[in-house]
Amino acid sequence: MSDKERIEELQPLMDKISPTFCMAKWHHTTIYLQTGETHSCYHPAPHKIPVDELNENPSALHNTPQKKLERAEMLSGNRPAGCQYCWNIEDLGKEYISDRKERNSTIYTPERYREITEGEWDQNINPQYIEISFGNECNFKCGYCHPKHSSSYYKEIKDFGPYDMVKNHRNDVDWFEVYKEENNPYVEAFWRWWPELSKSLTILRITGGEPLLQQSTWRLFDELKSKPQPDLELNINTNLGVKPILVERLADTVNYLLENKCIKNFKVFSSIDSWGKEAEYIRTGLNLGIWEQNLDTYLSKTEMSITFMITFSALSVTNFDKLLKQILEWRTIYNKDTQRKWQRIRFDTPYLKEPLQYDMNILPKDEFMPYMENHLEFIKNNLDNNNKTQFSTIEFEKFKRVVEYMRNSHYNDHKISEGRRDFFNWFTEYDRRRNLDFRKTFPDMNNFMDLCKSYC
């Protein structure tokens, strides 16, 4: 059964509870231990975890008062405001697959369904899936990221101050605290929760910062070596821009954990939004030579797959075909073994809606929609579900929704003015601080840059 078929089969069961029900609100969580914040997935804004609840209930890292109220909304058929990303997709039409529907299909088991429907709305749940960040130490400072999640970005703001020239994404750092990894009550609560949590957890995904630079990541690997969790799938988000010796160590660790049945499976996710000079501009700190060397190291030393998280923004619109062609090339190289049943090079294309200056919908549609249509056509022309060197239907459908998001979204004049003004001011200052040159990097966007300047 394909992913799409499973989604269609299970959705009526979910709709019996309510038309807005999402199992992710109970069984899916992202926790940022460096700031003591959480959300049910990466679409709603994170909210603060009350630290005073953790002494008696370390599961409050996930089961916060706010999240419980949002669960009650869903059970009543209401739409929590923080989940607007999925409501935008679903409002395009029933044929569009939102992340809510996709996650319902991947999280569902009869036991989990029964636990939610038979329990109280405010019950504590040990989630099926956790994405955890142990700290913000990171050697990258991607423009759309935040100092909360990157020590390099945090240092830039300390050195230069916030981006006061824009309304969106000023990146002040004075209003929040970043805990050091070695002296963090939220990290301590996680390790107290771990013995109970590990009994039911099926997927644990380590994010950052850059996890390979954080000691808690390697501690977790050691914990799993000494106390195996054979039903656990372990995932890691890495920028693949670290020293190659760390990726070699990761590959050796993965092989040990799998060969000794310490875990059930292991997946690596790496962010890449374009290819060439554009990619290095978007993700400051990225060196494509080192990145591709580390990609090869991991795929050559292990039998595992890797998934690219493509954060699709205005800066990807004119050049996305470069990355699509690279993906086909990598699929040809790393899918040589025709007996292997799984795809080794995977990708997803969530669109970026914040900060506004990165949103593709501030671009003039008559000039930039043809790029999007050409990218979609390229995927379609290289689509073959039975050939691992080509694209799949689900990949086509996911990018199609990005195209439709741009085609059907119509911002009012005030929002467009704000976004374009911030675009010019942001990237002008971005270039100054980071010794970069937007116009040389994105020549196809020079006219748009001039247009944005006229709004200032």
N, C-alpha and C positions, 0 to 999 in steps of 0.2 A: 504494500500500500504506500503510495506517495505521501509526502508531507501534506500536500494540498487536500488529498482525499481524506486523510485522517482528520484534518481540521474540519472539513465539511461534515464528516460523520459524527464528530463529538459536539459540534456547536449546538444542536438542538438540546442536548443534555444540559449544557451550560445555561442555555436560555430558560430552562425550567426553573432555575433559581432566580435569575433576572437577566434582562437584556444588557446589563452593564457589568455582570459578574466576571471577575478576573482572579483566577487562582493565585496569580503572582502576588497579590496583596497579602496572602497568607503564607505561601510557600516559596517565595522568591524575595531575596533581600540583598541590598548593597549596603555595606557598613564601612564608613571612613573612620578608622580608629584614631587617626592623627588629629581629627577635629571633633570626634564624638558626634557624628551625624549619620543618618540613614535615610534610605528611601526604598520603595518596593522594587523599582527597576530604575534605569538611568534616565527615564523621561520626566517623572515628577521631580521638583526641586528637593534636595535633601533637607531634612529637618533635624533639630537637636535631640539627642538622646538624654533624658534626665539622669544625671550621674548618680543622684541619691537613690535611685531604684536598683542600682547594680549590685549593691552589697548583698541583698537578699535574693535578688532575681537577675542573674547575669543574662538571661534570655531577653531582658528588656533592651538589649542591644538591637533586637529586632521588633519585639512586641511593645512598641511605644504607644502612649495614649493617642497620638495623632493617627497612627496607622490603624488602630482599632476603630476610631470614628469613621475613617474612610472605608473600612470593611463594612460597617453598618450601613453606610450610604449605598454601597454596591448591592448589599442584600435587599435593600429597599428599591432597587432599580434606578437610583440616581447616579449621576456622573460626577465623581470627584474632580474638582477643577484641575488638580495636578496631573491628571491623566489625559490632558487635552491632545497630546500627540496622537494617541490612538483614536480619539473621537474625530480628529481631522481626517484621518485615513478612512474611517468607517462612513463618514458623511459623504465621501466621494461616490459611494454605492456599495451594494452588498457583495459585488464581485471582488472588491479590494480586501486584501488580507492584512489586518492590523496585527501589531505585536501582541495585543491582548488575546486574539484568537489563536495565534501561533503558540503563545505560552500556555494557554489552556490545554492545547493538544499535547504539549510536551510534558507538562506537569501532571496531567490527570492520571490517577489510579483510583479504583473503586474505594480503597481505604482512605485516601486523602479527601476524596469527594464526600464520603460519609462523615469523616471527622469534622468537616466544615459545616455540613448541613444539619448534623445532629448536635453540634456543640453550640455554646453561647457565643454571641458576637464578639465578646471581649475576652475570650479564652486565649491563653498563651499557646503558641504553636512553635514547635521546633521545625524550621523550614527545610524543604527539600533541597533548596539551592541557596548558596551564599556566595556573594562576591565581596571579598574582604580586602581592605587596604590597611596595611600595618603602619605606613608612614608616607611622608610626601617627598622623601629623598629621590631626586630624579636629575638626570643629566640633560634632559630636553626641557624646552620651554615653548611648547606649541602655542601659537597665537590665541586660539580659542579655548585653551586650557585655563587654569586658575592657579594662583600661588598656593591655594590650599592643597593642591595635588602635585606641585612641583617646587622643590627647594630652589632650583635655578631661577624659576619665575619669581619666587618670593624674594630672592636676592636682588633681582632686577628692580623690583618695586622699592625695596629698601634703598637701592642706589640712586634711582631716578625719580622716585615718587610714583603715585598712581597716574593713570592716563586721564588727567583732568580735562583734556580737550574733547572728550567724547561723553555722551550720555550713557551709552551702553558699554559695560565691561570695563569700568574704570580701574578695577582690581585694587581697591584699597586693602590694606592688610591690618589696619589698626582695630578693626571691629571683631576679629576672631583670634583664637589662640590655636597654635599648632603645637601639639605635644611631641616631645622627643620620644622616640620609639622605646628607649630603655626606662622611661619614667612616666608611664601613661596608664591611668586607671582604666581606660577602655581596653587597652591591650591586656591588662591583668584580668579584666572581666572575661575577655574572650578565652583565655587559657583556663579559667575556672569553669566556663561553660563547655569547653571542648569535650571532656569525658562523656557528658550526657548528649551533647549535640552530635558527636561523631557516630552515635548508635543509629541514628535515623537519616543522617545527611547522605544524599546521593551525589551531589555535585558541589564542589568547593572551588571557587575561582579566585585566584589571588591577583589583585590589581595594585595600582600605585597612585602616585609615584612610579618608580621603577623597581618592581619586586626583587630583581636579581641583585640589587644594591642593598637590600634590607635583611638584617639578621633573622628576623622572625620567619621569613620565607624558608631559610635553610634550617631553622629550628623545626618548622613543620615537617620538612622532608625527613629530618632525623626522627621525629615522633612517629611518623608512618613506617619508618624502617624498623623501629623497636616495637611498635604496636600497630600492626597492619590493619587496614580497613578494606578488605577485599571487595566490598560493594561500592566503594567510593570512586567517583570520577574526579580527578584533580585537573584543574585548568589553570593557566597562568597568562596574564597579559604582560607582554614585554615589548619594549620599543625596538629590541634587537639592535640597539645602538651602543651596547656596552662593550667592554673589552672582550675579545673572542674567547679568552680563557674561561670567562663566566658562562658562555654558551656551551663550551665543551664540557664544563662541570655539570651544567643542566642536562645535557644529553646523556652523560654517564649516569646521573641520578635517575633520570626517567627510565633508562634501561634496567637499572637495579630494581626500582620499585615495581616494574612490570614483570620482570623475569622471576622475582621472588613473591609475586602475587600480593604485594603490600597494598596495591590499589587495583581497581578494575580497569581504569583507562586514564590516559593523559592527553590533554589538548593544549596547544599553544595558540594564542591570539596575538597578532601584531598589527599596529596601526600603520597604514600607508594610504595617502589620499590622492596621490598622483604619481608621476615618475619624472625623473630629471630635475632640473633646477627648480621647477615649481614645487616639487615635493619637499626639497630641502628648505625652501622659503617658508612653506606652511608650518613645518615642524622644525623649529630652530634647534640645532644640535644634531640633526640627522645628517649622517654621511652615508650616501648610498653605497659606496664601496664597502664599508664596514658592514652595513646592513645586509647586503647581498652575500657577503662572506659568511656572516652568522646564519643567514637563511640556509645556505648550502651546508654548513657544518651540522646544523640540527637535522636537516632532512637526510643527509648522508650517513650520519652516525646512528640514527634511529629509523624505525619503520613507521613513525607516526605522521600525522597530517599537521597542517598549519592553516589558520584562518586569518585573512586580512580584514580588519575592521576599517572600512573606508568611510570616514566622516565626510559626507558630501556637502560641500559648501559652495559659495559663489566662486571661490578660487579653483574649484575642480571643473567648472562648467566647460571651459574652453579646451582643456587638456586631458580629460578623463580617458580618451582613446589611447593615450600613451600607456596608461596602466593596464587597460584591457588587453592590449597587445602583449605586454609583459606577462600577464597572467596566462595567456595561451602558450607563450614560450616556456614558462616554468612548468605548466601542466604537461607539456611534451617531454621535458627533461625528467621530471620527478614521477611521472606515471609510466615509466618504461616497462615496469613489471605488469604485464597484462593479466596476471593471475590475481593481483591484488584487487580486492573488491571495493575498496574505499578511495574516495577522492583525496589526494594529498594536498592540493592547493585549493582552498575554499575562500569565499569572500562574502561580505554582507555590505549593504549600502544604506545605512540610516542617513537621513538628511539632517543638516544642522539648521536650527531655527533661532538659536541664541549663541553669541550676541548678534544683534540685528545687522551689523555691518558685514557679517559673514553669510547672511541669509540670501540665497539665490533669488529670492523674490523682490529684491531691490534692483535687480538688473532689468534693463529694458527688454521686454519679451520678444519684440520683433527682431532684435539683433541677436539674442542669445538662445532662444528656443531652438533654432536650427541645430545648434551644437548638441543639445540634449536629444533631439530626435535622431541625429546621426549616431550618437553613442548607443541609443536603444536599438537602432537598425543594425549596428555592428554586432551587438549581442545576438540579435535574432538571426542574422546571417551565419553565425557560428554556433548555432544551438543544436545540440545532439545529446539527448539524455543517455544514450547508450555508448557514448565516447567520452572518456575521462579527460581527453585533451581539449574538449569543447565546453561551451556553457550549458547550463541546465535550465529547464523551464522555471523553476523556483527562483533562480537568479534573475532571469528575464522579468518575472512578475514583480520581484522586489525593486528592481530598478525602474520598472514601469510606473510604480507608485511614486517614485521620486520625480519622474517626468511629469506625471499628472499633478503632483503637488505644486510644481512650478507653473504648469499651464493653467491650473484652475484657481490659484490663489491670487486675489486682487486686493492689495493693500491700499488704504486711502492715501490721499496726497500728503497728509501730515506724517504718516509713518514712513512713506518713501523718502520724503525730505529729510527726516531724522536719520534714516539708515544711510542715505547717500552722503549726508554731511559727516556722519561718523566714519564712513568708509574712507573719505579723503583724509580727515584729521587723524584717524587711527593709523593708517598705513604710512602716512607721512612721518608720524612720530615713531612708529615701529621701525621704519628704515633708519631713522636717525640713531635710535638706541642700539640697533643690532647691526649697523653698518651694512645694510641691504639696499636693494634698488628695485622697487616694485615694477617700474616701467620697463626696465630691461628684462625682468623675469617674466612678466606677463604682457608682451607687446600687443596681444589681441585685446587687451583691456585698457589700452591707453586712452581711447575715446571716452570710455566709461569713467576713467579717472578724471579726465577734463570735465565731464558732465558733473561729477560729484563735487569738484572744486567750485563750480558755479553755484552750488547750494550753500557755500560758506560765507 
